[in-house]
Amino acid sequence: MTYTVELSLATAKSLKKLDAFHRLRIAGALELLSVEPRPPGATMPRGGERGRWRVRLGDHRIVYAIEDDTTCR
């Protein structure tokens, strides 16, 4: 099953401000998350919203939600 990755407007703006190396690195991580949204090392942040996951990517963090019950056509 492949998942759809959607970015918020604020996230898209933040990505545009990064240099090309970091943008490509994060884009690659997002592509991998679309295939395996719960990779080894992914954690649920303490004290955060339930259902949110976090992946560390160098100095950056990718915080996301997984919607298993939503179907896209």
Secondary structure, DSSP 8 states (H G I E B T S, - for coil): --------HHHHHHHHHS-HHHHHHHHHHHHHHHH-SS-TT-B--TTS-TTEEEEEETTEEEEEE--TT----
